[in-house]
Amino acid sequence: TGEVAVVISESRTRRLRPKVMILLNADKSEREDFIICNMLNETHSKDGTVLNIKYALPQGSFNIQADDYFL
């Protein structure tokens, strides 16, 4: 979908289907509120797009710091 998310937990059986917190919209603008998506259970977006992790981003991409979201 082009959205940017942070992995918050992994699936032991399907490593590419983690639980993620979506922080940025597809246009890379900051969301007003974040969405938690369990990719193991949610395989498609509301418009029918298949949800997949396209690639991992380096720490600090889009000014996202994991420490700001996790203790």
N, C-alpha and C positions, 0 to 999 in steps of 0.2 A: 504493500500500500504506500510505501515511501515514508511512513511514520518512523520516528526514532524512539526506541525503548531501551530500558535497562533490565537485564535478567535479574529476577529476585529469587528464583529457586529453579532447580533443575529437576527433570524427570529422570529417574533411574533407568527406566526402560526405553525412553525415546529422548535422547540428549538434544535433538534439534527441535523439541517441542516443550520448551520450558515455560514457566510462568513469568510474564514480563509486565513491567510498568511502562505504559506509553506516555512519553513526556512531550514529544513534539509532533505537530501535525505533518501531513505530507509535504506542505510548503516550508517546513522547518520552523514555523512559528510556534511559540510556546503555547501549550494548552492552558486553559484557565484551571482545569482540574485534570488530574491524571486518571488513566483507566488501567485497571489490572486485567490482564488477559491470560488465561490458562490455555496455552496453545495446544496442550494435549487434548482438551475437550473442544476448544473453539478452533475449527480448521478453516473457516471462511468468515470474511467480514460481512457486514450487513448488506453490502451491495453484491455479494457473491464472489468477491475476489478471494482466491486461495491465500491463506496466511502462511508465510514462510519467512525465515531469517535469511536475508540476502547476503549479508556479510557483517563481520564484527568491526566496530570502530575503535580507534585508539582512545585511551583514557583522555578525557578533556575535550573530545570532539563536540562541537556546537556549544562549548562552554558548559557542558554537563560534567559535574564532579560527583562521583558516587558518594563521597562523604557528606554531601548536602542532603542525601536521601536516606542513608543508612547510618546507624550508630556503630 
